[in-house]
């Protein structure tokens, strides 16, 4: 992904998410700026179709501390201990064509090479089954205090949001 892809990423986001789940251009640009080597786009497959048809935004972060939705991030945290999958979205016409697997595999290789050994994400819009296919599972081993903090953060991600993790 390059910064010039952000306007097309917004188009894909608008096709994939409803209302409050959509993040601002500044938010998406901040995620890309934090870790450009772990953010990816998929382009159309036709000889003249170079438009963005999907994207994956990821970055190093702290486990069990997902950033609030639609918030500009200015710096990576000290001692990042996980690969945080912020967002993956595809245009409807590309779903089922393996684009998500290709995006994820490319980013996963970079995450593993960075030395991170765990990954976390917030599954939204009933996407838990999708993420389970990539090895993610709901987290239930948090202390009561950590669980309360996590629940407060998840509330900002909409009904049914679920924090999920996996080892790398």
Backbone bond lengths (Angstrom), bond angles and torsions (degrees), N, CA, C in turn:
res aa  C-N    CA-C-N  psi(-1)  N-CA   C-N-CA  omega(-1)  CA-C   N-CA-C  phi
1 X - - - 1.451 - - 1.521 108.45 -
2 X 1.308 114.31 142.03 1.454 121.40 173.87 1.527 107.84 -120.48
3 X 1.314 116.69 158.63 1.464 119.32 -178.34 1.526 111.75 -58.89
4 X 1.325 118.11 -29.73 1.466 120.50 179.08 1.530 112.51 -69.14
5 X 1.344 118.13 -11.38 1.469 122.02 177.65 1.525 112.81 -81.55
6 X 1.321 118.20 -15.41 1.469 121.39 -173.24 1.530 112.75 -55.49
7 X 1.340 121.49 -43.59 1.471 118.93 177.96 1.537 113.09 -58.18
8 X 1.332 117.41 -38.53 1.465 119.62 177.54 1.529 111.43 -73.08
9 X 1.328 116.88 -32.27 1.464 120.82 174.86 1.530 109.38 -61.04
10 X 1.326 117.09 -40.36 1.468 120.83 177.21 1.525 111.33 -61.12
11 X 1.321 117.46 -36.74 1.465 121.35 177.77 1.525 110.50 -64.54
12 X 1.326 116.56 -43.97 1.468 120.39 177.78 1.525 109.66 -64.02
13 X 1.325 116.84 -44.26 1.464 120.89 179.07 1.530 110.85 -57.37
14 X 1.325 117.18 -43.74 1.469 121.26 -178.99 1.522 111.51 -62.73
15 X 1.330 117.05 -31.78 1.463 120.72 178.82 1.526 112.05 -78.44
16 X 1.331 116.94 -22.91 1.459 121.05 -174.04 1.522 114.70 -98.07
17 X 1.322 117.54 -26.72 1.461 120.64 -173.25 1.517 111.96 -123.45
18 X 1.323 114.35 153.62 1.459 120.53 176.89 1.526 109.89 -99.31
19 X 1.308 116.11 148.84 1.460 126.64 174.64 1.505 118.82 21.02
20 X 1.345 117.57 -104.12 1.464 120.63 -170.07 1.529 114.34 -66.77
21 X 1.305 118.56 -12.05 1.459 120.84 178.34 1.524 111.81 -78.24
22 X 1.316 117.50 -14.01 1.464 120.98 -179.21 1.522 109.85 -79.00
23 X 1.320 115.19 134.78 1.458 120.72 179.84 1.525 110.21 -104.11
24 X 1.313 115.27 158.72 1.463 121.05 -177.36 1.528 111.53 -73.24
25 X 1.315 114.13 161.91 1.465 120.25 175.72 1.529 110.43 -58.62
26 X 1.325 116.78 -41.37 1.467 120.72 -179.87 1.528 111.64 -63.16
27 X 1.325 117.25 -38.71 1.461 120.82 178.43 1.518 110.60 -63.94
28 X 1.329 116.62 -49.44 1.462 119.86 -179.08 1.527 110.87 -63.56
29 X 1.316 116.60 -40.09 1.466 120.14 178.53 1.526 110.74 -63.87
30 X 1.328 117.41 -35.24 1.469 119.50 179.68 1.522 110.93 -67.61
31 X 1.326 117.70 -37.41 1.468 120.61 177.40 1.529 109.82 -63.44
32 X 1.318 116.08 -44.90 1.462 120.27 179.04 1.528 110.89 -63.27
33 X 1.315 117.39 -42.91 1.466 121.17 -178.38 1.530 111.97 -64.28
34 X 1.334 117.61 -32.04 1.464 121.19 179.69 1.516 112.55 -64.99
35 X 1.330 116.03 -38.43 1.461 119.78 -172.53 1.527 110.45 -152.68
36 X 1.319 117.90 69.36 1.467 119.85 -175.69 1.528 113.96 -59.91
37 X 1.328 117.64 -27.17 1.466 119.25 -178.70 1.522 113.30 -74.58
38 X 1.353 117.73 -8.71 1.465 120.16 178.72 1.525 112.28 -118.29
39 X 1.323 116.15 22.41 1.467 121.74 175.91 1.522 108.01 -120.79
40 X 1.315 116.55 135.18 1.458 121.48 -169.72 1.522 111.51 -134.93
41 X 1.322 116.34 152.09 1.461 121.86 168.55 1.519 108.35 -125.98
42 X 1.320 115.10 153.72 1.465 122.27 170.67 1.514 106.54 -112.14
43 X 1.304 115.43 135.18 1.461 120.31 -179.62 1.519 109.75 -106.55
44 X 1.339 115.61 160.67 1.456 121.45 177.67 1.517 111.10 -55.46
45 X 1.312 116.20 158.38 1.462 120.48 -174.09 1.520 114.17 -97.97
46 X 1.313 117.81 -11.33 1.463 119.76 179.86 1.516 111.57 -73.40
47 X 1.337 117.37 158.76 1.466 120.43 -177.38 1.527 113.86 -62.21
48 X 1.301 117.46 -24.44 1.468 119.98 179.05 1.522 112.48 -112.84
49 X 1.325 117.06 3.70 1.470 121.22 -177.90 1.521 109.79 -100.76
50 X 1.304 116.89 95.83 1.468 121.03 176.85 1.523 111.16 -108.15
51 X 1.319 116.50 16.77 1.459 119.61 179.91 1.528 110.11 -73.16
52 X 1.322 115.65 153.65 1.459 121.74 178.14 1.527 108.40 -74.64
53 X 1.334 115.90 126.00 1.464 121.19 179.43 1.527 111.75 -112.26
54 X 1.334 116.44 -8.22 1.452 121.10 178.47 1.514 109.94 -168.50
55 X 1.324 115.63 162.19 1.465 119.78 179.01 1.520 110.46 -152.16
56 X 1.329 114.22 160.00 1.459 122.60 175.19 1.522 107.42 -140.31
57 X 1.327 115.93 120.76 1.467 122.53 177.86 1.525 108.39 -110.10
58 X 1.321 116.85 120.80 1.463 121.51 178.81 1.524 108.85 -138.40
59 X 1.324 115.71 162.62 1.464 120.20 176.99 1.523 109.67 -166.85
60 X 1.324 117.57 156.91 1.460 119.75 173.26 1.535 109.17 -63.70
61 X 1.337 116.37 145.42 1.463 120.10 -179.51 1.518 109.46 -159.03
62 X 1.324 116.48 -172.63 1.464 122.74 178.47 1.528 109.75 -99.50
63 X 1.320 115.39 133.02 1.458 121.28 179.84 1.529 109.68 -60.42
64 X 1.302 116.41 142.50 1.467 124.39 176.60 1.522 113.33 62.41
65 X 1.325 117.17 22.67 1.466 120.45 178.04 1.528 109.92 -137.33
66 X 1.331 117.15 58.98 1.469 117.76 -177.64 1.522 111.32 -60.70
67 X 1.330 116.58 139.09 1.463 118.04 177.99 1.523 110.37 -66.92
68 X 1.316 117.66 149.44 1.469 119.64 177.85 1.529 111.01 -60.08
69 X 1.304 115.41 148.00 1.463 121.55 178.18 1.526 109.88 -61.69
70 X 1.310 116.22 142.64 1.466 124.68 176.83 1.526 112.75 53.98
71 X 1.332 114.98 47.89 1.458 121.86 178.12 1.521 109.36 -123.06
72 X 1.313 116.23 132.15 1.462 121.03 177.65 1.524 108.78 -73.50
73 X 1.320 115.87 128.18 1.461 121.36 176.72 1.521 108.47 -103.20
74 X 1.317 115.68 132.84 1.468 120.13 -176.15 1.521 113.29 -100.55
75 X 1.333 117.20 -21.20 1.468 120.05 -178.24 1.520 109.90 -157.27
76 X 1.319 115.54 154.34 1.458 120.42 172.52 1.521 108.36 -73.70
77 X 1.324 117.88 148.85 1.465 119.27 179.25 1.528 111.00 -72.00
78 X 1.326 115.35 152.92 1.460 119.42 171.76 1.520 107.71 -64.09
79 X 1.293 116.59 144.99 1.467 122.60 176.69 1.528 112.52 55.55
80 X 1.322 116.63 46.63 1.469 119.57 174.40 1.522 108.10 -57.27
81 X 1.326 116.65 133.75 1.457 119.92 -175.40 1.523 113.93 -122.68
82 X 1.326 116.83 8.51 1.458 118.16 177.23 1.526 110.37 -151.38
83 X 1.307 113.66 161.83 1.456 122.32 173.50 1.525 105.05 -93.30
84 X 1.309 117.07 112.07 1.458 121.64 -177.07 1.525 109.63 -95.06
85 X 1.309 115.86 120.77 1.464 121.96 176.86 1.524 106.40 -90.23
86 X 1.315 115.44 101.88 1.459 120.18 -175.61 1.520 112.07 -75.36
87 X 1.319 117.39 -45.91 1.463 118.84 -174.01 1.519 110.99 -164.71
88 X 1.320 115.35 137.83 1.456 122.30 168.13 1.520 106.79 -132.54
89 X 1.316 115.92 132.90 1.465 120.30 177.75 1.521 109.09 -146.46
90 X 1.329 114.60 148.35 1.464 122.26 -179.81 1.516 109.73 -132.19
91 X 1.314 115.95 149.95 1.462 118.98 169.89 1.524 107.82 -66.20
92 X 1.327 117.97 144.88 1.465 119.96 -178.45 1.530 113.75 -52.86
93 X 1.307 118.69 -35.11 1.474 120.57 -176.76 1.526 113.19 -68.64
94 X 1.329 118.17 -14.44 1.467 120.41 -179.16 1.523 112.86 -99.43
95 X 1.299 117.94 -9.31 1.462 120.40 -177.03 1.527 110.31 -64.60
96 X 1.322 115.28 137.27 1.455 120.94 -179.48 1.522 113.86 86.33
97 X 1.324 117.71 0.26 1.467 121.29 -177.71 1.529 112.65 -99.78
98 X 1.318 118.02 7.10 1.459 121.08 179.01 1.516 114.97 86.57
99 X 1.324 117.23 4.35 1.470 120.50 -178.14 1.527 110.68 -64.14
100 X 1.316 117.78 -43.32 1.469 120.88 -179.97 1.524 110.59 -60.40
101 X 1.315 117.14 -43.33 1.471 120.75 179.49 1.521 111.20 -62.68
102 X 1.318 117.29 -40.48 1.467 120.84 179.47 1.526 111.17 -65.90
103 X 1.327 116.75 -45.70 1.464 119.94 178.15 1.524 110.64 -60.10
104 X 1.325 115.92 -47.91 1.456 120.59 -176.83 1.524 111.17 -63.68
105 X 1.323 117.88 -44.74 1.466 121.21 -178.71 1.525 111.48 -61.42
106 X 1.316 117.17 -41.31 1.470 120.50 179.61 1.521 110.72 -63.24
107 X 1.318 116.75 -46.49 1.466 120.44 -178.64 1.527 111.36 -70.07
108 X 1.326 117.07 -37.52 1.465 121.02 179.40 1.527 111.02 -60.49
109 X 1.313 117.29 -41.20 1.466 120.46 179.21 1.524 110.84 -60.41
110 X 1.317 117.03 -41.54 1.468 120.71 178.70 1.531 109.99 -67.54
111 X 1.325 117.30 -42.22 1.469 120.61 179.68 1.526 110.83 -61.17
112 X 1.320 116.53 -45.23 1.469 119.56 179.36 1.524 111.24 -63.44
113 X 1.317 117.22 -40.39 1.467 119.88 -178.70 1.528 112.00 -68.15
114 X 1.323 117.08 -18.62 1.469 120.51 179.03 1.522 112.44 -80.43
115 X 1.322 116.86 -9.61 1.454 120.66 179.08 1.512 114.59 96.39
116 X 1.326 118.12 -4.35 1.465 120.11 177.62 1.524 109.10 -70.14
117 X 1.320 116.91 142.27 1.462 121.05 -175.73 1.520 113.68 -117.35
118 X 1.323 117.37 1.70 1.463 120.89 179.62 1.517 109.11 -142.06
119 X 1.314 115.16 158.32 1.461 121.24 177.94 1.520 108.69 -135.86
120 X 1.333 115.37 151.03 1.461 121.44 178.93 1.515 109.19 -141.73
121 X 1.324 115.10 156.07 1.462 121.64 176.50 1.515 109.25 -161.11
122 X 1.317 115.66 166.42 1.459 121.89 171.21 1.519 106.56 -112.54
123 X 1.324 116.24 115.66 1.465 121.36 177.77 1.526 108.31 -81.77
124 X 1.329 116.24 129.04 1.465 122.00 -179.09 1.524 109.66 -124.41
125 X 1.317 115.38 166.43 1.472 122.50 177.07 1.534 112.25 51.12
126 X 1.335 116.47 44.71 1.458 123.40 177.38 1.533 113.07 57.69
127 X 1.327 116.84 38.76 1.467 120.85 -178.40 1.530 113.70 -95.31
128 X 1.327 117.80 12.27 1.458 120.38 -177.30 1.530 112.17 -57.63
129 X 1.310 117.92 -41.09 1.463 121.13 179.35 1.517 112.32 -63.85
130 X 1.322 116.18 -39.36 1.465 120.93 176.95 1.521 109.98 -58.90
131 X 1.336 116.63 -49.62 1.460 120.10 -177.45 1.523 112.11 -70.71
132 X 1.314 118.12 -28.92 1.466 120.68 176.75 1.529 110.63 -61.16
133 X 1.320 117.70 -32.39 1.470 120.77 177.75 1.529 112.26 -65.25
134 X 1.320 116.91 -18.87 1.464 121.44 176.48 1.535 111.40 -98.08
135 X 1.322 117.07 9.42 1.456 121.31 175.80 1.513 116.29 95.42
136 X 1.330 118.14 6.58 1.465 121.23 -179.74 1.525 110.21 -84.57
137 X 1.322 115.37 147.45 1.461 121.70 176.50 1.523 108.70 -139.02
138 X 1.322 115.27 153.12 1.466 120.24 177.28 1.522 108.97 -60.98
139 X 1.307 116.01 141.62 1.456 121.80 -178.95 1.517 109.16 -91.60
140 X 1.329 115.71 128.51 1.464 119.22 -179.79 1.524 111.95 -131.13
141 X 1.331 117.26 7.00 1.463 119.46 -175.24 1.527 113.81 -100.31
142 X 1.314 117.51 16.53 1.468 120.49 -179.29 1.530 110.43 -78.37
143 X 1.319 115.75 149.53 1.459 120.62 175.17 1.529 108.24 -64.71
144 X 1.340 118.74 159.97 1.467 119.89 179.07 1.532 112.99 -56.39
145 X 1.340 116.89 -38.94 1.464 120.08 179.46 1.533 110.31 -66.44
146 X 1.334 116.93 -44.65 1.464 121.22 178.82 1.527 109.89 -64.97
147 X 1.321 117.35 -40.51 1.463 121.03 179.70 1.525 110.92 -61.70
148 X 1.324 117.51 -38.88 1.467 120.99 179.07 1.526 110.90 -66.32
149 X 1.331 117.29 -42.70 1.467 120.67 177.76 1.526 110.76 -63.73
150 X 1.314 115.69 -41.96 1.461 120.53 -179.88 1.522 110.91 -65.23
151 X 1.321 117.35 -41.50 1.467 121.09 178.73 1.522 110.87 -60.81
152 X 1.320 117.01 -39.59 1.468 120.40 178.98 1.527 110.59 -64.12
153 X 1.330 117.43 -40.95 1.467 120.40 178.15 1.523 111.08 -67.46
154 X 1.320 117.02 -41.58 1.463 120.64 -178.06 1.522 112.23 -64.08
155 X 1.313 117.44 -27.78 1.466 120.57 179.91 1.521 111.15 -57.48
156 X 1.317 117.37 -32.43 1.457 121.43 179.56 1.517 114.17 -74.37
157 X 1.325 117.04 -8.69 1.465 121.48 -179.20 1.529 113.00 -96.89
158 X 1.303 117.68 2.89 1.457 120.49 177.17 1.518 113.06 97.39
159 X 1.334 114.47 167.61 1.464 121.34 -179.01 1.527 110.95 -58.61
160 X 1.317 115.09 136.63 1.456 120.63 175.47 1.515 115.39 78.69
161 X 1.329 118.51 4.77 1.467 120.16 178.59 1.525 109.15 -61.18
162 X 1.326 116.05 139.45 1.457 120.65 -177.06 1.526 110.29 -134.08
163 X 1.332 116.18 130.24 1.456 121.69 175.17 1.518 107.87 -80.44
164 X 1.333 116.72 128.20 1.460 121.98 -177.33 1.527 109.41 -131.33
165 X 1.333 115.68 148.87 1.458 120.91 -179.96 1.524 110.32 -137.15
166 X 1.323 114.65 165.64 1.462 121.62 172.21 1.516 108.26 -157.24
167 X 1.313 116.23 158.76 1.455 119.97 172.31 1.521 108.06 -87.86
168 X 1.314 115.21 153.29 1.455 120.34 177.59 1.509 109.00 -102.01
